[in-house]
Amino acid sequence: MPLIAVILAITLAAGAARNVSPEQPTAESWHARAVYNGQGAAKKKNGPLIDHGGAVLASSTTYAIYWGTPSDFPADLEAGMAALLSGFKHSGYLDIASQYMRGATASTTYAGSITDTSAPPRKPPSTSAIAAEVCKLVPAPNPEGVYIVFTSNAPNVPYCAWHDRATCNGVTFQVAYVPNQELLPACSPYVKADLGCNDYSEGTVTSADGVAHEFMEAITDAHLDAWYDKNGAEVADKCNYNYQACVDLAGGAWQIQSEWSNAIGGCQQQ
C-alpha cells in the first residue's frame, strides 16, 4: 500500500527515539478474548451495555502489522485479514456498533499492512511492548486507528487476543494483539461449530474471529471507559463464541462471533 510503504520507509530511515506509554495490561485496563470454555454466550445475561461516557470511534481506520518470520504465519493469513478488514466497511455486522456511537453511524476503512521480520517477544507482551512496535513502524499514529499486531509465535498465554489503548509521541490510539492462532487450537471457533463459511485455513479463520471480537470492542470502548455492562463485559465479551450463521461481508463470508445489541437485548450477527 503506497501510504503505508512511505511511512515505513521514513520510519526505518529516521531511527529517532520514541516516546511510548508505559501502560501494562491489567484486569482493569484491558480486555482479552477468552479461550472457549463451553459456556458460549453466558455473559449475555448480565444485562445491557452501559454508556460510561468515554471514547468511541464512529469513524475508524484499521491497520495490520505482521511481526515475525513470514513463513511462520498461516500462508493465507495476510490475504484473509485484508478481505476481512476491508469487508467490515458498510456491513451489517459493523452496523451493530452504530447504536453505541451516540447518533453517528459506524464506519471503517482498511489502510493496509506492514511486515516487520524482527523477532517478536517470546513472553506474553505488555501493552507498552505492542505500542512500541507500532510506534517503531508508525511514529505518528492515527488517533482513530486500530493497529492490529499479529505475531508469528504464540507465547504461553491464557487468552486468544486482547485490545487496549496506547500512546506514542503524545498520541493515544488503539491496539490489538493477536498471537499466531494456528498455534492456539483451543481458540478456534470450530471447537463450538464449523459452519463451513469459507476455505481459509483454520488458523486464519480463528484469527478472523479474534480480530472481529477485538475490533468491535476497540471502536465501542476505545479507551476502556465507554460501553460495557455492570460486570465489565464489552460488546463482544457478552457473545463470545456465539455463532448463528455465516456473516456476509464484501470480501466473502466468515464464521465470526455475534456482538451484543442493546437494541434487541441479545446477540446479533448482521
MARLOMAR-93863 format. One record per residue (C-alpha): residue in three letters; chain; z, y, x. Coordinates in nm, 3 decimals, always signed. Layout:
// MARLOMAR-93863
+------+------+---------+---------+---------+
| code | unit |      zz |      yy |      xx |
+------+------+---------+---------+---------+
|  Ala |    A |       Z |       Y |       X |
...
+------+------+---------+---------+---------+
***
This chain:
// MARLOMAR-93863
+------+------+---------+---------+---------+
| code | unit |      zz |      yy |      xx |
+------+------+---------+---------+---------+
|  Met |    A |  +0.000 |  +0.000 |  +0.000 |
|  Pro |    A |  -0.103 |  +0.330 |  +0.165 |
|  Leu |    A |  +0.211 |  +0.533 |  +0.090 |
|  Ile |    A |  +0.444 |  +0.253 |  +0.200 |
|  Ala |    A |  +0.237 |  +0.196 |  +0.515 |
|  Val |    A |  +0.262 |  +0.564 |  +0.609 |
|  Ile |    A |  +0.637 |  +0.568 |  +0.550 |
|  Leu |    A |  +0.683 |  +0.254 |  +0.760 |
|  Ala |    A |  +0.472 |  +0.390 |  +1.046 |
|  Ile |    A |  +0.668 |  +0.715 |  +1.054 |
|  Thr |    A |  +0.998 |  +0.525 |  +1.039 |
|  Leu |    A |  +0.921 |  +0.292 |  +1.327 |
|  Ala |    A |  +0.798 |  +0.580 |  +1.541 |
|  Ala |    A |  +1.094 |  +0.806 |  +1.476 |
|  Gly |    A |  +1.388 |  +0.597 |  +1.594 |
|  Ala |    A |  +1.628 |  +0.863 |  +1.467 |
|  Ala |    A |  +1.993 |  +0.797 |  +1.388 |
|  Arg |    A |  +2.059 |  +0.702 |  +1.026 |
|  Asn |    A |  +2.335 |  +0.827 |  +0.802 |
|  Val |    A |  +2.413 |  +0.526 |  +0.585 |
|  Ser |    A |  +2.701 |  +0.498 |  +0.341 |
|  Pro |    A |  +2.995 |  +0.273 |  +0.440 |
|  Glu |    A |  +3.030 |  +0.114 |  +0.097 |
|  Gln |    A |  +3.121 |  -0.254 |  +0.078 |
|  Pro |    A |  +3.066 |  -0.480 |  -0.222 |
|  Thr |    A |  +3.388 |  -0.539 |  -0.414 |
|  Ala |    A |  +3.470 |  -0.685 |  -0.753 |
|  Glu |    A |  +3.494 |  -0.330 |  -0.886 |
|  Ser |    A |  +3.189 |  -0.174 |  -0.719 |
|  Trp |    A |  +2.909 |  -0.429 |  -0.753 |
|  His |    A |  +2.775 |  -0.692 |  -0.986 |
|  Ala |    A |  +2.630 |  -1.029 |  -0.893 |
|  Arg |    A |  +2.412 |  -1.275 |  -1.079 |
|  Ala |    A |  +2.630 |  -1.584 |  -1.101 |
|  Val |    A |  +2.531 |  -1.941 |  -1.033 |
|  Tyr |    A |  +2.472 |  -2.124 |  -1.361 |
|  Asn |    A |  +2.798 |  -2.277 |  -1.480 |
|  Gly |    A |  +2.687 |  -2.435 |  -1.805 |
|  Gln |    A |  +2.821 |  -2.153 |  -2.023 |
|  Gly |    A |  +2.489 |  -1.973 |  -2.060 |
|  Ala |    A |  +2.537 |  -1.654 |  -2.258 |
|  Ala |    A |  +2.903 |  -1.700 |  -2.343 |
|  Lys |    A |  +2.980 |  -1.343 |  -2.235 |
|  Lys |    A |  +2.782 |  -1.204 |  -2.526 |
|  Lys |    A |  +3.092 |  -1.246 |  -2.745 |
|  Asn |    A |  +3.266 |  -0.968 |  -2.555 |
|  Gly |    A |  +3.119 |  -0.704 |  -2.787 |
|  Pro |    A |  +2.871 |  -0.422 |  -2.731 |
|  Leu |    A |  +2.790 |  -0.237 |  -2.415 |
|  Ile |    A |  +2.986 |  +0.088 |  -2.397 |
|  Asp |    A |  +2.841 |  +0.411 |  -2.259 |
|  His |    A |  +3.075 |  +0.537 |  -1.987 |
|  Gly |    A |  +2.855 |  +0.840 |  -1.920 |
|  Gly |    A |  +2.727 |  +0.751 |  -1.573 |
|  Ala |    A |  +2.379 |  +0.748 |  -1.427 |
|  Val |    A |  +2.089 |  +0.564 |  -1.590 |
|  Leu |    A |  +1.727 |  +0.552 |  -1.473 |
|  Ala |    A |  +1.495 |  +0.632 |  -1.761 |
|  Ser |    A |  +1.216 |  +0.656 |  -1.503 |
|  Ser |    A |  +1.240 |  +0.420 |  -1.205 |
|  Thr |    A |  +1.030 |  +0.307 |  -0.913 |
|  Thr |    A |  +1.069 |  -0.039 |  -0.764 |
|  Tyr |    A |  +1.010 |  -0.139 |  -0.402 |
|  Ala |    A |  +1.017 |  -0.487 |  -0.248 |
|  Ile |    A |  +1.141 |  -0.538 |  +0.109 |
|  Tyr |    A |  +1.092 |  -0.879 |  +0.274 |
|  Trp |    A |  +1.336 |  -0.920 |  +0.561 |
|  Gly |    A |  +1.291 |  -1.215 |  +0.795 |
|  Thr |    A |  +1.033 |  -1.467 |  +0.910 |
|  Pro |    A |  +0.740 |  -1.454 |  +0.664 |
|  Ser |    A |  +0.678 |  -1.829 |  +0.677 |
|  Asp |    A |  +1.036 |  -1.898 |  +0.563 |
|  Phe |    A |  +0.980 |  -1.734 |  +0.223 |
|  Pro |    A |  +0.812 |  -1.923 |  -0.063 |
|  Ala |    A |  +0.440 |  -1.889 |  +0.004 |
|  Asp |    A |  +0.375 |  -1.726 |  -0.334 |
|  Leu |    A |  +0.682 |  -1.501 |  -0.344 |
|  Glu |    A |  +0.520 |  -1.169 |  -0.249 |
|  Ala |    A |  +0.231 |  -1.213 |  -0.493 |
|  Gly |    A |  +0.470 |  -1.323 |  -0.764 |
|  Met |    A |  +0.707 |  -1.030 |  -0.722 |
|  Ala |    A |  +0.416 |  -0.783 |  -0.721 |
|  Ala |    A |  +0.298 |  -0.932 |  -1.051 |
|  Leu |    A |  +0.649 |  -0.931 |  -1.199 |
|  Leu |    A |  +0.748 |  -0.581 |  -1.094 |
|  Ser |    A |  +0.413 |  -0.433 |  -1.192 |
|  Gly |    A |  +0.431 |  -0.620 |  -1.520 |
|  Phe |    A |  +0.756 |  -0.458 |  -1.630 |
|  Lys |    A |  +0.565 |  -0.133 |  -1.694 |
|  His |    A |  +0.503 |  -0.074 |  -2.067 |
|  Ser |    A |  +0.652 |  -0.416 |  -2.151 |
|  Gly |    A |  +0.860 |  -0.514 |  -2.449 |
|  Tyr |    A |  +1.111 |  -0.655 |  -2.201 |
|  Leu |    A |  +1.162 |  -0.316 |  -2.036 |
|  Asp |    A |  +1.178 |  -0.150 |  -2.376 |
|  Ile |    A |  +1.508 |  -0.333 |  -2.443 |
|  Ala |    A |  +1.659 |  -0.088 |  -2.193 |
|  Ser |    A |  +1.533 |  +0.219 |  -2.381 |
|  Gln |    A |  +1.828 |  +0.206 |  -2.622 |
|  Tyr |    A |  +2.054 |  +0.283 |  -2.325 |
|  Met |    A |  +1.852 |  +0.581 |  -2.199 |
|  Arg |    A |  +2.014 |  +0.839 |  -2.430 |
|  Gly |    A |  +1.698 |  +0.936 |  -2.613 |
|  Ala |    A |  +1.443 |  +0.870 |  -2.340 |
|  Thr |    A |  +1.204 |  +0.577 |  -2.313 |
|  Ala |    A |  +1.249 |  +0.349 |  -2.013 |
|  Ser |    A |  +0.953 |  +0.347 |  -1.774 |
|  Thr |    A |  +0.896 |  +0.200 |  -1.430 |
|  Thr |    A |  +0.635 |  +0.184 |  -1.153 |
|  Tyr |    A |  +0.599 |  -0.068 |  -0.872 |
|  Ala |    A |  +0.533 |  +0.115 |  -0.544 |
|  Gly |    A |  +0.462 |  -0.181 |  -0.315 |
|  Ser |    A |  +0.628 |  -0.379 |  -0.039 |
|  Ile |    A |  +0.736 |  -0.362 |  +0.324 |
|  Thr |    A |  +0.788 |  -0.658 |  +0.559 |
|  Asp |    A |  +1.047 |  -0.647 |  +0.838 |
|  Thr |    A |  +1.024 |  -0.958 |  +1.057 |
|  Ser |    A |  +1.355 |  -0.899 |  +1.234 |
|  Ala |    A |  +1.633 |  -1.150 |  +1.169 |
|  Pro |    A |  +1.836 |  -1.087 |  +0.851 |
|  Pro |    A |  +2.216 |  -1.119 |  +0.856 |
|  Arg |    A |  +2.347 |  -1.473 |  +0.900 |
|  Lys |    A |  +2.655 |  -1.390 |  +0.693 |
|  Pro |    A |  +2.662 |  -1.251 |  +0.336 |
|  Pro |    A |  +2.552 |  -0.889 |  +0.379 |
|  Ser |    A |  +2.756 |  -0.594 |  +0.260 |
|  Thr |    A |  +2.608 |  -0.308 |  +0.060 |
|  Ser |    A |  +2.609 |  -0.100 |  +0.378 |
|  Ala |    A |  +2.404 |  -0.365 |  +0.561 |
|  Ile |    A |  +2.141 |  -0.372 |  +0.285 |
|  Ala |    A |  +2.145 |  +0.009 |  +0.268 |
|  Ala |    A |  +2.095 |  +0.028 |  +0.645 |
|  Glu |    A |  +1.790 |  -0.198 |  +0.620 |
|  Val |    A |  +1.638 |  +0.023 |  +0.352 |
|  Cys |    A |  +1.726 |  +0.337 |  +0.546 |
|  Lys |    A |  +1.566 |  +0.196 |  +0.864 |
|  Leu |    A |  +1.238 |  +0.147 |  +0.682 |
|  Val |    A |  +1.253 |  +0.438 |  +0.437 |
|  Pro |    A |  +1.463 |  +0.722 |  +0.583 |
|  Ala |    A |  +1.401 |  +0.941 |  +0.278 |
|  Pro |    A |  +1.461 |  +0.703 |  -0.014 |
|  Asn |    A |  +1.371 |  +0.783 |  -0.371 |
|  Pro |    A |  +1.688 |  +0.857 |  -0.575 |
|  Glu |    A |  +1.518 |  +0.692 |  -0.872 |
|  Gly |    A |  +1.417 |  +0.396 |  -0.658 |
|  Val |    A |  +1.538 |  +0.038 |  -0.693 |
|  Tyr |    A |  +1.494 |  -0.121 |  -0.350 |
|  Ile |    A |  +1.494 |  -0.499 |  -0.381 |
|  Val |    A |  +1.569 |  -0.664 |  -0.046 |
|  Phe |    A |  +1.466 |  -1.029 |  -0.015 |
|  Thr |    A |  +1.588 |  -1.223 |  +0.289 |
|  Ser |    A |  +1.417 |  -1.529 |  +0.431 |
|  Asn |    A |  +1.753 |  -1.700 |  +0.465 |
|  Ala |    A |  +2.037 |  -1.768 |  +0.225 |
|  Pro |    A |  +2.377 |  -1.723 |  +0.389 |
|  Asn |    A |  +2.672 |  -1.914 |  +0.246 |
|  Val |    A |  +2.701 |  -1.704 |  -0.070 |
|  Pro |    A |  +2.880 |  -1.767 |  -0.404 |
|  Tyr |    A |  +2.613 |  -1.583 |  -0.603 |
|  Cys |    A |  +2.237 |  -1.568 |  -0.661 |
|  Ala |    A |  +2.176 |  -1.193 |  -0.625 |
|  Trp |    A |  +2.351 |  -0.859 |  -0.668 |
|  His |    A |  +2.287 |  -0.487 |  -0.715 |
|  Asp |    A |  +2.477 |  -0.176 |  -0.610 |
|  Arg |    A |  +2.434 |  +0.193 |  -0.535 |
|  Ala |    A |  +2.384 |  +0.302 |  -0.175 |
|  Thr |    A |  +2.342 |  +0.620 |  +0.030 |
|  Cys |    A |  +2.100 |  +0.707 |  +0.309 |
|  Asn |    A |  +2.085 |  +1.051 |  +0.473 |
|  Gly |    A |  +2.268 |  +1.206 |  +0.178 |
|  Val |    A |  +2.050 |  +1.044 |  -0.090 |
|  Thr |    A |  +2.203 |  +0.800 |  -0.338 |
|  Phe |    A |  +1.969 |  +0.525 |  -0.454 |
|  Gln |    A |  +1.983 |  +0.170 |  -0.593 |
|  Val |    A |  +1.963 |  -0.157 |  -0.401 |
|  Ala |    A |  +1.945 |  -0.522 |  -0.498 |
|  Tyr |    A |  +1.992 |  -0.817 |  -0.265 |
|  Val |    A |  +1.805 |  -1.142 |  -0.331 |
|  Pro |    A |  +1.860 |  -1.417 |  -0.073 |
|  Asn |    A |  +1.598 |  -1.691 |  -0.043 |
|  Gln |    A |  +1.619 |  -1.856 |  -0.385 |
|  Glu |    A |  +1.424 |  -2.157 |  -0.260 |
|  Leu |    A |  +1.742 |  -2.245 |  -0.068 |
|  Leu |    A |  +1.970 |  -2.192 |  -0.370 |
|  Pro |    A |  +1.869 |  -2.459 |  -0.624 |
|  Ala |    A |  +2.179 |  -2.400 |  -0.837 |
|  Cys |    A |  +2.038 |  -2.056 |  -0.921 |
|  Ser |    A |  +1.719 |  -2.200 |  -1.069 |
|  Pro |    A |  +1.653 |  -2.133 |  -1.438 |
|  Tyr |    A |  +1.531 |  -2.492 |  -1.455 |
|  Val |    A |  +1.893 |  -2.616 |  -1.449 |
|  Lys |    A |  +1.907 |  -2.477 |  -1.803 |
|  Ala |    A |  +1.549 |  -2.525 |  -1.924 |
|  Asp |    A |  +1.193 |  -2.545 |  -1.792 |
|  Leu |    A |  +0.970 |  -2.351 |  -2.030 |
|  Gly |    A |  +0.658 |  -2.401 |  -1.816 |
|  Cys |    A |  +0.568 |  -2.033 |  -1.827 |
|  Asn |    A |  +0.356 |  -2.022 |  -1.510 |
|  Asp |    A |  +0.251 |  -2.217 |  -1.200 |
|  Tyr |    A |  +0.456 |  -2.029 |  -0.941 |
|  Ser |    A |  +0.687 |  -2.229 |  -0.713 |
|  Glu |    A |  +1.044 |  -2.287 |  -0.827 |
|  Gly |    A |  +1.173 |  -2.055 |  -0.554 |
|  Thr |    A |  +0.955 |  -1.772 |  -0.684 |
|  Val |    A |  +1.041 |  -1.845 |  -1.049 |
|  Thr |    A |  +1.411 |  -1.835 |  -0.955 |
|  Ser |    A |  +1.361 |  -1.509 |  -0.765 |
|  Ala |    A |  +1.189 |  -1.357 |  -1.068 |
|  Asp |    A |  +1.482 |  -1.448 |  -1.291 |
|  Gly |    A |  +1.730 |  -1.292 |  -1.048 |
|  Val |    A |  +1.515 |  -0.980 |  -0.998 |
|  Ala |    A |  +1.486 |  -0.928 |  -1.374 |
|  His |    A |  +1.865 |  -0.953 |  -1.403 |
|  Glu |    A |  +1.937 |  -0.704 |  -1.123 |
|  Phe |    A |  +1.656 |  -0.462 |  -1.213 |
|  Met |    A |  +1.768 |  -0.426 |  -1.575 |
|  Glu |    A |  +2.126 |  -0.368 |  -1.464 |
|  Ala |    A |  +2.019 |  -0.120 |  -1.196 |
|  Ile |    A |  +1.844 |  +0.102 |  -1.449 |
|  Thr |    A |  +2.111 |  +0.082 |  -1.722 |
|  Asp |    A |  +2.410 |  +0.106 |  -1.486 |
|  Ala |    A |  +2.262 |  +0.267 |  -1.177 |
|  His |    A |  +2.586 |  +0.385 |  -1.015 |
|  Leu |    A |  +2.811 |  +0.127 |  -1.184 |
|  Asp |    A |  +2.958 |  +0.387 |  -1.418 |
|  Ala |    A |  +2.725 |  +0.379 |  -1.720 |
|  Trp |    A |  +2.668 |  +0.085 |  -1.959 |
|  Tyr |    A |  +2.899 |  -0.218 |  -1.953 |
|  Asp |    A |  +3.128 |  -0.384 |  -2.203 |
|  Lys |    A |  +3.507 |  -0.384 |  -2.229 |
|  Asn |    A |  +3.527 |  -0.666 |  -1.974 |
|  Gly |    A |  +3.287 |  -0.510 |  -1.725 |
|  Ala |    A |  +2.981 |  -0.721 |  -1.813 |
|  Glu |    A |  +2.647 |  -0.540 |  -1.781 |
|  Val |    A |  +2.329 |  -0.576 |  -1.984 |
|  Ala |    A |  +2.212 |  -0.893 |  -1.804 |
|  Asp |    A |  +2.555 |  -1.049 |  -1.744 |
|  Lys |    A |  +2.603 |  -1.093 |  -2.116 |
|  Cys |    A |  +2.288 |  -1.307 |  -2.147 |
|  Asn |    A |  +2.288 |  -1.486 |  -1.812 |
|  Tyr |    A |  +2.063 |  -1.796 |  -1.822 |
|  Asn |    A |  +1.972 |  -1.740 |  -2.186 |
|  Tyr |    A |  +1.602 |  -1.822 |  -2.234 |
|  Gln |    A |  +1.437 |  -1.800 |  -2.575 |
|  Ala |    A |  +1.067 |  -1.810 |  -2.484 |
|  Cys |    A |  +0.829 |  -1.714 |  -2.205 |
|  Val |    A |  +0.823 |  -1.337 |  -2.153 |
|  Asp |    A |  +0.469 |  -1.198 |  -2.157 |
|  Leu |    A |  +0.409 |  -0.923 |  -1.900 |
|  Ala |    A |  +0.082 |  -0.762 |  -1.794 |
|  Gly |    A |  +0.070 |  -0.985 |  -1.486 |
|  Gly |    A |  +0.138 |  -1.308 |  -1.675 |
|  Ala |    A |  +0.419 |  -1.500 |  -1.845 |
|  Trp |    A |  +0.761 |  -1.557 |  -1.687 |
|  Gln |    A |  +1.079 |  -1.750 |  -1.755 |
|  Ile |    A |  +1.324 |  -1.464 |  -1.718 |
|  Gln |    A |  +1.655 |  -1.433 |  -1.895 |
|  Ser |    A |  +1.731 |  -1.238 |  -2.208 |
|  Glu |    A |  +1.903 |  -0.899 |  -2.197 |
|  Trp |    A |  +2.181 |  -0.775 |  -2.421 |
|  Ser |    A |  +2.072 |  -0.550 |  -2.708 |
|  Asn |    A |  +2.335 |  -0.340 |  -2.884 |
|  Ala |    A |  +2.070 |  -0.275 |  -3.149 |
|  Ile |    A |  +2.066 |  -0.637 |  -3.264 |
|  Gly |    A |  +2.410 |  -0.735 |  -3.139 |
|  Gly |    A |  +2.275 |  -1.020 |  -2.929 |
|  Cys |    A |  +2.042 |  -1.139 |  -2.656 |
|  Gln |    A |  +1.679 |  -1.027 |  -2.672 |
|  Gln |    A |  +1.374 |  -1.103 |  -2.458 |
|  Gln |    A |  +1.093 |  -0.876 |  -2.583 |
+------+------+---------+---------+---------+
***
